[in-house]
Amino acid sequence: MAAAHDVEMESVNLNMETGEKGELEEETMKENREGKDFPRSRKVHRIVSKWMLPEPVRRTYLERANCLPPPLFIISISLAELAVFIYYAVWKPQKQWITLDTGILESPFTYRPDKREEAWRFISYMLVHAGVQHIVGNLFMQLVLGIPLEMVHKGLRVGLVYLAGVLAGSLASSIFDPLKSLVGASGGVYALMGGYFMNVIVNFREMIPAFGIVRLLVIILIVASDMGFALYRRFFVPANGSPVSFAAHIAGGFAGMSIGYTVFSCFDKTLLKDPRFWIAIAAYVACLLFAVLFNIFLSPAN
């Protein structure tokens, strides 16, 4: 009986070992298949997580990382801006390519103080750019920064921050530079940068290793050159041209540092349950209402 019992126990142990081996082999094969099928995408997501997220939440992101939906908002808005630029540069040729001349000020998209009753101009001005340098700088920044942001936070949140910066830019321009026109997507681009950099500053040790400082310096250099070009268009434009306001850069940055930081700091939480989001929205709406009332009753452009 004892011998039979021992044989039976050995058989059970053997079956258990065989089952465990089979499970291990199956898991190993599964990992190998995943490694062969998605090595590049996993590497991309890992890099994106280091750029966009503090260390404690990277694993949560990587567990559910995918490109569904893909970053359609940033790609679509970039293609629209490029198409409008090509239209005004080629099909409605200007005097020069480097800095498009006064023809763009006649565009139905451009924000103009004497056309403020056409409310769509407070948003549509983002589609028109003042020259090659202007559009290349904006497209580069919003693609390099916007696509990774959209991979993490998805298009709805990135679109909210981007458009909040665009609207803040035109309204700020109508208050602080009320007699000047406005073109370019800098308000939206600076909103993305404002939200991202606030997140970096708060989580500096976790988000930016030593080699990341170089990337920050490159971005700062691009921002400085873009601001320099904006100041040139505003204060040193040729006598036969029309100065373009630069207030959208600053206002877009502030919109990003408030709404953008709140949105980009809680990627794995319900945004509507975050009190910081509602505080930022309330402050934004208060500024928006002030700008609207200013334009109706107090603007020198009336």
Residue pairs with C-beta under 8 A, 6 or more apart in sequence:
41 67
42 62
42 65
45 61
45 62
45 65
45 151
46 62
48 65
48 148
48 151
48 152
49 58
49 61
49 62
49 65
49 152
50 58
50 207
50 209
51 148
51 207
52 148
52 149
52 151
52 152
52 196
52 199
52 207
52 264
53 61
53 152
53 207
53 267
54 199
54 203
54 206
54 207
55 206
55 207
56 206
57 267
57 268
60 268
61 152
61 267
61 268
65 151
67 151
69 154
69 155
71 146
71 147
71 150
71 151
71 155
71 158
72 155
73 146
73 150
73 155
73 158
73 159
73 162
74 142
74 143
74 146
74 147
74 149
74 150
74 155
74 158
74 162
75 143
75 147
77 126
77 142
77 162
77 185
77 188
78 139
78 142
78 143
80 127
81 126
81 127
81 129
81 135
81 138
81 139
81 185
82 135
82 139
84 109
84 127
84 128
84 129
85 128
85 129
85 135
88 94
88 100
88 103
88 104
88 107
88 128
89 97
89 100
92 103
94 100
94 101
94 103
94 104
95 101
97 131
97 132
98 131
98 132
98 133
99 130
99 131
99 133
99 134
99 233
99 241
100 129
100 130
100 131
101 241
102 240
102 241
102 242
104 110
104 128
104 129
104 130
104 183
105 112
105 181
105 183
105 242
107 128
108 118
108 121
108 124
109 121
109 124
109 125
109 127
109 128
110 121
110 124
110 125
110 128
110 181
110 182
110 183
111 121
111 122
111 124
111 125
111 170
111 173
111 174
111 181
111 182
111 183
112 121
112 181
113 174
113 178
113 179
113 180
113 181
113 299
113 301
114 301
115 121
116 122
116 174
116 295
116 299
116 301
121 170
122 167
122 170
122 171
122 174
123 163
123 166
123 167
123 170
125 166
125 170
125 182
125 183
125 184
126 166
126 184
126 185
126 187
126 188
127 185
128 183
128 184
129 135
129 138
129 183
129 184
129 185
130 183
130 184
130 233
130 244
133 229
134 183
134 184
134 226
134 229
135 184
137 222
137 225
137 226
137 229
138 184
138 185
138 186
138 189
138 226
140 222
141 189
141 192
141 193
141 219
141 222
141 223
141 226
142 162
142 185
142 188
142 189
142 192
145 189
145 192
145 193
145 196
145 219
146 158
146 162
146 192
149 158
149 192
149 196
149 264
150 158
152 267
153 263
153 264
153 267
157 263
157 264
157 271
158 192
160 259
160 263
161 191
161 192
161 195
161 255
161 256
161 259
161 260
161 263
161 264
162 188
162 189
162 191
162 192
163 188
164 191
164 255
164 256
164 259
164 260
164 284
165 187
165 188
165 189
165 190
165 191
165 192
165 194
165 251
165 252
165 253
165 255
165 256
165 260
166 185
166 187
166 188
166 191
166 248
166 252
167 187
167 288
168 187
168 191
168 248
168 251
168 252
168 254
168 255
168 284
168 287
168 288
169 182
169 186
169 187
169 188
169 190
169 247
169 248
169 249
169 251
169 252
169 255
170 182
170 187
170 248
171 251
171 287
171 288
171 291
171 292
171 295
172 247
172 248
172 250
172 251
172 291
173 180
173 182
173 245
173 247
173 248
173 251
174 291
174 294
174 295
174 299
174 301
175 247
175 291
175 294
175 295
175 299
176 247
177 234
177 245
177 246
177 247
178 299
178 300
178 301
179 300
179 301
180 234
180 243
180 244
180 245
181 242
181 243
181 244
181 245
182 244
182 245
182 247
182 248
183 244
184 230
184 244
184 248
186 226
186 230
186 248
186 249
186 252
187 248
187 249
187 251
187 252
187 255
188 252
189 252
190 223
190 248
190 249
190 250
190 252
190 253
190 256
191 252
191 253
191 255
191 256
191 259
191 260
192 256
192 260
193 219
193 223
193 253
193 256
194 252
194 253
194 254
194 255
194 256
194 257
194 260
194 261
195 256
195 257
195 259
195 260
195 261
195 263
195 264
196 256
196 260
196 264
197 257
198 256
198 257
198 260
198 261
198 264
198 265
199 207
199 261
199 264
199 265
200 207
200 208
200 216
202 261
202 265
208 216
226 249
227 246
227 249
230 244
230 246
230 249
231 246
233 243
233 244
233 246
234 243
234 244
234 245
234 246
235 243
237 243
237 244
255 284
258 280
258 283
258 284
259 277
259 280
259 281
259 284
261 280
262 271
262 274
262 276
262 277
262 280
263 271
263 277
266 274
266 277
271 277
295 301
